[in-house]
Amino acid sequence: MVEKKVTIKNMTGLDLGPAGNLCNVAMQFRSSITFAFDGGSANAKSILSILGSTIACGDEITLHCEGPDEVQALETVAKAIEDGLGE
């Protein structure tokens, strides 16, 4: 398993648009991709799980990737978040 801390930069946090983009990026990989935040966790491949996390702009999350393509998954998902998830 690999992990990395990233900060959400989207002004609206992980609302519907950014959450959908995050989910689409995560779905490209076979590895399990989750993130931890303020005592909770969410599945990055589930739009409902992401939306339920209520992550706001400036919140720090810890990405966790585990599986056959975990390193590439971590790098790609972290970069997508750092680049603003298409917003």
C-alpha positions in Angstrom: 0.0 0.0 0.0 1.1 3.5 -0.8 -0.3 6.8 0.5 0.1 10.5 0.1 -1.4 13.6 1.7 -3.0 16.2 -0.6 -5.0 19.4 0.0 -8.3 20.0 -1.8 -7.9 23.2 -3.9 -11.4 23.4 -5.5 -13.3 26.4 -4.2 -16.4 24.2 -3.7 -14.5 21.3 -2.2 -15.6 17.9 -3.4 -19.1 18.7 -4.6 -20.7 17.0 -7.5 -18.5 18.2 -10.4 -15.1 17.6 -8.7 -16.4 14.4 -7.0 -17.4 13.0 -10.4 -14.0 13.9 -11.9 -12.2 12.2 -9.0 -14.3 9.1 -9.4 -13.7 9.0 -13.1 -9.9 9.2 -12.6 -9.9 6.5 -9.8 -12.0 4.1 -12.0 -9.2 3.9 -14.5 -7.2 1.7 -12.0 -7.6 -1.8 -10.7 -6.2 -0.9 -7.3 -8.4 0.0 -4.3 -8.3 3.8 -3.9 -9.6 5.4 -0.7 -9.0 8.5 1.2 -9.0 9.4 4.9 -10.1 12.7 6.4 -10.8 14.0 9.8 -11.5 10.5 11.3 -13.5 9.2 8.3 -12.7 7.5 5.1 -14.3 7.3 1.6 -14.0 5.1 -1.5 -12.6 7.2 -4.4 -14.4 5.0 -6.9 -17.9 5.7 -5.4 -19.5 9.1 -6.1 -21.8 8.7 -3.2 -18.9 7.9 -0.8 -17.0 11.0 -2.0 -20.1 13.3 -1.7 -20.8 11.9 1.7 -17.3 12.9 2.9 -18.3 16.6 2.7 -14.7 17.7 2.0 -14.2 21.4 1.7 -11.7 23.7 0.0 -8.4 23.6 2.0 -9.1 20.2 3.7 -6.2 17.8 3.7 -6.9 14.2 2.8 -4.7 11.1 2.8 -4.9 9.0 -0.3 -4.4 5.2 0.1 -3.9 3.0 -2.9 -3.5 -0.8 -2.8 -3.2 -3.2 -5.7 -1.3 -4.1 -8.8 -1.1 -0.5 -10.2 -1.0 1.3 -6.8 2.0 3.6 -7.5 0.6 4.8 -10.8 -2.9 5.2 -9.3 -1.5 7.3 -6.4 0.5 9.6 -8.7 -2.4 10.1 -11.1 -5.1 10.7 -8.5 -2.9 13.0 -6.5 -2.0 15.0 -9.6 -5.7 15.3 -10.6 -6.5 16.7 -7.1 -3.5 19.0 -7.1 -4.6 20.3 -10.5 -8.1 21.1 -9.3 -10.0 18.1 -10.7 -10.8 19.8 -14.0 -12.2 23.0 -12.5 
